[in-house]
Amino acid sequence: MVSTGYSNVGEEWSQKFTFRQDLITRDTTIDVLLFNDATDATDDTSDVGDITTEPTDGNYTRQTFTVDSTDVTLSIESGDLRATAEVTFDTDGTTGSVDASACVVDFQSDVVNAEGSANPHLIYSGLLQDSDGNPFTADLSQFTSLTTTVQLDLA
């Protein structure tokens, strides 16, 4: 089951971004994708290559938000800082079921993965939720668009 929160590589990205900006080229755009975690069973050690159920048909494409803009809202939730961004996917003609979203950025993971150059990495994932906060699975063939709010808890 998806570990709602940062992956190991996401923790590296967060720490470099926060404390060691000399170690990371700051990418202000974050990609968001949809996937079926009931199938992929991601966890803290997962990376973007472990997601095999991202839709590939219809009008679906990854969406982005920019961290240096009003795309992101900061708030305090249960004593923790939360960054949220709303993204809308065009799912007209798209099939398959999704129950989770994930954030992906390009950066060099030299601590977790001993990389010599930047690559796409899964930094954060979470289950989709309905308006009452309950886990939600979407059969994309039943939607022409799907809006989700990405929540990154910065505790």
Contacts in CASP RR format, 6 or more apart in sequence:
PFRMAT RR
TARGET T0000
AUTHOR 0000-0000-0000
METHOD contacts of the structure
MODEL  1
MVSTGYSNVGEEWSQKFTFRQDLITRDTTIDVLLFNDATDATDDTSDVGD
ITTEPTDGNYTRQTFTVDSTDVTLSIESGDLRATAEVTFDTDGTTGSVDA
SACVVDFQSDVVNAEGSANPHLIYSGLLQDSDGNPFTADLSQFTSLTTTV
QLDLA
1 37 0 8 1.000
1 41 0 8 1.000
1 43 0 8 1.000
2 37 0 8 1.000
2 42 0 8 1.000
2 43 0 8 1.000
2 100 0 8 1.000
2 125 0 8 1.000
2 126 0 8 1.000
2 127 0 8 1.000
3 42 0 8 1.000
3 43 0 8 1.000
3 44 0 8 1.000
3 125 0 8 1.000
4 125 0 8 1.000
4 126 0 8 1.000
4 127 0 8 1.000
5 124 0 8 1.000
5 125 0 8 1.000
5 126 0 8 1.000
5 152 0 8 1.000
5 153 0 8 1.000
6 14 0 8 1.000
6 44 0 8 1.000
6 123 0 8 1.000
6 124 0 8 1.000
6 152 0 8 1.000
7 42 0 8 1.000
7 44 0 8 1.000
7 45 0 8 1.000
7 46 0 8 1.000
7 47 0 8 1.000
7 121 0 8 1.000
7 122 0 8 1.000
7 123 0 8 1.000
7 124 0 8 1.000
7 125 0 8 1.000
8 44 0 8 1.000
8 45 0 8 1.000
8 112 0 8 1.000
9 47 0 8 1.000
9 109 0 8 1.000
9 112 0 8 1.000
9 113 0 8 1.000
9 121 0 8 1.000
9 122 0 8 1.000
9 123 0 8 1.000
10 121 0 8 1.000
10 122 0 8 1.000
10 123 0 8 1.000
10 124 0 8 1.000
12 109 0 8 1.000
12 111 0 8 1.000
12 112 0 8 1.000
13 24 0 8 1.000
13 105 0 8 1.000
13 107 0 8 1.000
13 109 0 8 1.000
13 121 0 8 1.000
13 123 0 8 1.000
14 123 0 8 1.000
14 154 0 8 1.000
16 23 0 8 1.000
16 24 0 8 1.000
16 107 0 8 1.000
17 24 0 8 1.000
17 26 0 8 1.000
23 110 0 8 1.000
24 107 0 8 1.000
24 108 0 8 1.000
25 107 0 8 1.000
25 118 0 8 1.000
27 105 0 8 1.000
27 106 0 8 1.000
27 107 0 8 1.000
28 66 0 8 1.000
28 67 0 8 1.000
28 68 0 8 1.000
29 64 0 8 1.000
29 65 0 8 1.000
29 66 0 8 1.000
29 67 0 8 1.000
29 105 0 8 1.000
30 64 0 8 1.000
30 65 0 8 1.000
30 66 0 8 1.000
30 67 0 8 1.000
30 85 0 8 1.000
30 103 0 8 1.000
30 104 0 8 1.000
30 105 0 8 1.000
30 123 0 8 1.000
31 62 0 8 1.000
31 63 0 8 1.000
31 64 0 8 1.000
31 103 0 8 1.000
31 104 0 8 1.000
31 105 0 8 1.000
31 120 0 8 1.000
32 62 0 8 1.000
32 63 0 8 1.000
32 64 0 8 1.000
32 65 0 8 1.000
32 85 0 8 1.000
32 87 0 8 1.000
32 101 0 8 1.000
32 102 0 8 1.000
32 103 0 8 1.000
32 104 0 8 1.000
32 148 0 8 1.000
32 150 0 8 1.000
33 51 0 8 1.000
33 54 0 8 1.000
33 62 0 8 1.000
33 101 0 8 1.000
33 102 0 8 1.000
33 104 0 8 1.000
34 54 0 8 1.000
34 55 0 8 1.000
34 60 0 8 1.000
34 89 0 8 1.000
34 98 0 8 1.000
34 100 0 8 1.000
34 101 0 8 1.000
34 128 0 8 1.000
34 138 0 8 1.000
34 140 0 8 1.000
34 146 0 8 1.000
34 148 0 8 1.000
35 51 0 8 1.000
35 52 0 8 1.000
35 53 0 8 1.000
35 54 0 8 1.000
35 98 0 8 1.000
35 100 0 8 1.000
35 101 0 8 1.000
35 102 0 8 1.000
36 53 0 8 1.000
36 96 0 8 1.000
36 97 0 8 1.000
36 98 0 8 1.000
36 99 0 8 1.000
36 100 0 8 1.000
36 137 0 8 1.000
37 99 0 8 1.000
37 100 0 8 1.000
37 125 0 8 1.000
37 126 0 8 1.000
37 127 0 8 1.000
38 99 0 8 1.000
38 137 0 8 1.000
39 52 0 8 1.000
39 53 0 8 1.000
40 46 0 8 1.000
40 50 0 8 1.000
40 51 0 8 1.000
40 52 0 8 1.000
40 53 0 8 1.000
42 50 0 8 1.000
42 51 0 8 1.000
42 100 0 8 1.000
42 102 0 8 1.000
42 122 0 8 1.000
42 125 0 8 1.000
46 122 0 8 1.000
46 125 0 8 1.000
47 113 0 8 1.000
47 121 0 8 1.000
47 122 0 8 1.000
48 102 0 8 1.000
48 104 0 8 1.000
48 120 0 8 1.000
48 121 0 8 1.000
48 122 0 8 1.000
49 122 0 8 1.000
50 122 0 8 1.000
51 102 0 8 1.000
51 122 0 8 1.000
53 98 0 8 1.000
54 62 0 8 1.000
55 91 0 8 1.000
55 94 0 8 1.000
55 95 0 8 1.000
55 96 0 8 1.000
55 98 0 8 1.000
55 140 0 8 1.000
57 93 0 8 1.000
57 94 0 8 1.000
57 95 0 8 1.000
58 91 0 8 1.000
58 92 0 8 1.000
58 93 0 8 1.000
58 94 0 8 1.000
58 95 0 8 1.000
59 90 0 8 1.000
59 91 0 8 1.000
59 92 0 8 1.000
59 93 0 8 1.000
59 94 0 8 1.000
60 89 0 8 1.000
60 90 0 8 1.000
60 91 0 8 1.000
60 94 0 8 1.000
60 140 0 8 1.000
61 89 0 8 1.000
61 90 0 8 1.000
62 104 0 8 1.000
63 87 0 8 1.000
63 88 0 8 1.000
63 89 0 8 1.000
64 87 0 8 1.000
65 71 0 8 1.000
65 72 0 8 1.000
65 85 0 8 1.000
65 87 0 8 1.000
65 150 0 8 1.000
66 72 0 8 1.000
67 83 0 8 1.000
71 85 0 8 1.000
72 83 0 8 1.000
72 84 0 8 1.000
72 85 0 8 1.000
73 83 0 8 1.000
73 84 0 8 1.000
73 85 0 8 1.000
74 81 0 8 1.000
74 82 0 8 1.000
74 83 0 8 1.000
75 81 0 8 1.000
75 82 0 8 1.000
75 84 0 8 1.000
76 82 0 8 1.000
77 153 0 8 1.000
79 155 0 8 1.000
80 153 0 8 1.000
80 154 0 8 1.000
80 155 0 8 1.000
81 153 0 8 1.000
81 154 0 8 1.000
81 155 0 8 1.000
82 151 0 8 1.000
82 152 0 8 1.000
82 153 0 8 1.000
82 154 0 8 1.000
83 151 0 8 1.000
83 152 0 8 1.000
83 154 0 8 1.000
84 149 0 8 1.000
84 150 0 8 1.000
84 151 0 8 1.000
84 152 0 8 1.000
85 149 0 8 1.000
85 150 0 8 1.000
86 147 0 8 1.000
86 148 0 8 1.000
86 149 0 8 1.000
86 150 0 8 1.000
87 147 0 8 1.000
87 148 0 8 1.000
87 150 0 8 1.000
88 145 0 8 1.000
88 146 0 8 1.000
88 147 0 8 1.000
89 145 0 8 1.000
89 146 0 8 1.000
89 147 0 8 1.000
89 148 0 8 1.000
90 144 0 8 1.000
90 145 0 8 1.000
91 140 0 8 1.000
91 143 0 8 1.000
91 144 0 8 1.000
91 145 0 8 1.000
91 146 0 8 1.000
92 144 0 8 1.000
92 145 0 8 1.000
93 140 0 8 1.000
93 141 0 8 1.000
93 144 0 8 1.000
94 140 0 8 1.000
94 141 0 8 1.000
94 143 0 8 1.000
95 140 0 8 1.000
95 141 0 8 1.000
96 139 0 8 1.000
96 140 0 8 1.000
96 141 0 8 1.000
97 137 0 8 1.000
97 138 0 8 1.000
97 139 0 8 1.000
97 140 0 8 1.000
98 128 0 8 1.000
98 137 0 8 1.000
98 138 0 8 1.000
98 140 0 8 1.000
98 146 0 8 1.000
99 127 0 8 1.000
99 128 0 8 1.000
99 135 0 8 1.000
99 136 0 8 1.000
99 137 0 8 1.000
99 138 0 8 1.000
100 125 0 8 1.000
100 126 0 8 1.000
100 127 0 8 1.000
100 128 0 8 1.000
101 125 0 8 1.000
101 126 0 8 1.000
101 128 0 8 1.000
101 148 0 8 1.000
101 150 0 8 1.000
102 122 0 8 1.000
102 124 0 8 1.000
102 125 0 8 1.000
102 126 0 8 1.000
103 122 0 8 1.000
103 123 0 8 1.000
103 124 0 8 1.000
103 125 0 8 1.000
103 150 0 8 1.000
103 152 0 8 1.000
104 120 0 8 1.000
104 121 0 8 1.000
104 122 0 8 1.000
104 123 0 8 1.000
105 120 0 8 1.000
105 121 0 8 1.000
105 123 0 8 1.000
106 118 0 8 1.000
106 119 0 8 1.000
106 120 0 8 1.000
106 121 0 8 1.000
107 118 0 8 1.000
107 119 0 8 1.000
107 121 0 8 1.000
108 115 0 8 1.000
108 116 0 8 1.000
108 117 0 8 1.000
108 118 0 8 1.000
108 119 0 8 1.000
109 115 0 8 1.000
109 119 0 8 1.000
109 121 0 8 1.000
110 116 0 8 1.000
113 119 0 8 1.000
124 150 0 8 1.000
124 152 0 8 1.000
126 151 0 8 1.000
127 135 0 8 1.000
127 136 0 8 1.000
128 135 0 8 1.000
128 136 0 8 1.000
128 137 0 8 1.000
128 138 0 8 1.000
128 148 0 8 1.000
129 135 0 8 1.000
129 136 0 8 1.000
130 136 0 8 1.000
138 146 0 8 1.000
140 146 0 8 1.000
END
